[in-house]
Amino acid sequence: MVQRLGRRKFLVYGSAALGTSILLKACGAPPEDAADKGDGDKKSAGGDGDTIKVGILHSLTGTMAISENTVVDAEKLAIKEINEAGGVLGKQIEAIVEDGASDWPTFNEKAAKLIDQDEVAVVFGCWTSASRKAVLDTFESKDHMLWYPVQYEGQECSKNIFYTGAAPNQQIEPAVDWLLENKGKEFFLVGSDYVFPRTANTIIKEQLKANGGETVGEDYLPLGNTEVTPIITKIQQALPNGGVIFNTLNGDSNVAFFKQMQGAGLGPDKYPVMSVSVAEEEVRQIGPEFLTGHYAAWNYFQSVDTPENEKWVEAFKAEYGEDRVTNDPMEAAYIMVYLWKQAVETAGTTDLEAVREAAIGQEFDAPEGKVTMTANHHISKTVRVGEIKEDGQFEVVFATDGPVDPLPWNQYVPDTKGYACDWSDPEKGGKYKVEA
């Protein structure tokens, strides 16, 4: 039976008061008249020709390719559908795809190329927070626009980024509460060694402290590292009788982690693992036999029963093959293309500032359920916890009663408690103190 969130916690998580074909290019030379364009033209770059150029920037190679290739597929599908339906403002979308190669300086280099040389109207991209942080200054200094599709650690609210993945109060915090109520009070935290896992675990430790839980251990692996045996040993020592493992590993490290967990006899009956970066595609590639009985927290699962999801899964499989699966980051990537399209059509232009303003308030009947872009550039999302089954799909065991409003500034961490973000009000902007 799916558990539903009580009214009190729903308000904690979602307090609004705190808040036909694709044209692909591997690379492109600068337009001949680029040097002659004024600032006003650059603001609407990507929409001056016969097509509207957009950038796609993800890791097609390297340790993160296991996850990021799938979001590229989702973005391409959305673009194909939009083009077949007539495009945007009467123009076809031209997608320029770049490979961040799981390397953060490369992400920044490619972001600058897409903005300066290709003059795209928008960039859809990144997965890890390390890659997003690497390009953040470029998008802000050039006053451009990135749409980012993956759940993340929060503690950021940029005018130049629209976030369609979950903020911590839409994924991590509800997952911790569910674990405390259903699986135990002792937590071992394991993650990849970069900004998202470390910040997420800072939030989790504060949340456990506030709610009667205990952090008994914490360890990290460099991104892409598969030497997980020392972590398994530490888990056994810290939790000799079993306990909760909260997993923020990303990429290939998850393959080694789950296989060695099983090899060491640490099964989900005594050592349930809650993951926030393992979805259907990762289960498919790791093997469900190593993951059955463990859990993940997301806003979307392929098993979600909505007419919109049935239509999307059917379209995705028709495009890429019946053996393919959908997952949360793919869904967030797919819907962000549509939300951007709607914002451009509302604005009537690709002008960046006009699109930014028009994006706030956009609604979309997504496969996960209705989503709304809020004034803090994050979207409202339903929260779900799923148990991994033998067929590689997730059985939803917990869900909120409806969409939860996003809180990018965390309300457990003392330094950001009481802060919010509102880009519809210039006097508030990216971070302001909410009056009690």
Order of alpha helices (4+ residues) and beta strands (2+ residues): beta-alpha-beta-alpha-beta-alpha-beta-alpha-beta-alpha-beta-beta-alpha-beta-alpha-beta-alpha-beta-alpha-beta-alpha-beta-alpha-alpha-alpha-beta-beta-beta-beta-beta-beta
